[in-house]
Amino acid sequence: MHEFSLIKDLIRKISSIALEQHASKVIGVTIKLGVLSHISPDHFREHFIHASHGTIAEGARLNIEFMTDVTDPQSQDVLIQNIEVVD
């Protein structure tokens, strides 16, 4: 359940950023996923598809950059790298 709440919060942030940009649709999102974030890229993708249903990000292409370095200071993080929108 932790993963779902994390991704719902991420969708809220993506939606907020898109609305600030006066976008009508999010068409792509790039996420940087830390190796110690406790979620695999495939599991993240499944949750993202479910959580984005009915939002401005529904159907957005999801690119996941998976970090493998456990010593990286962001190895526990899930970071929004880029959001592609349409006006």
Summary of the structure (lengths in Angstrom):
residues: 87
radius of gyration: 12.7
end to end distance: 33.6
largest distance: 39.1
contacts: 242
relative contact order: 0.31
helix: 36%
strand: 28%
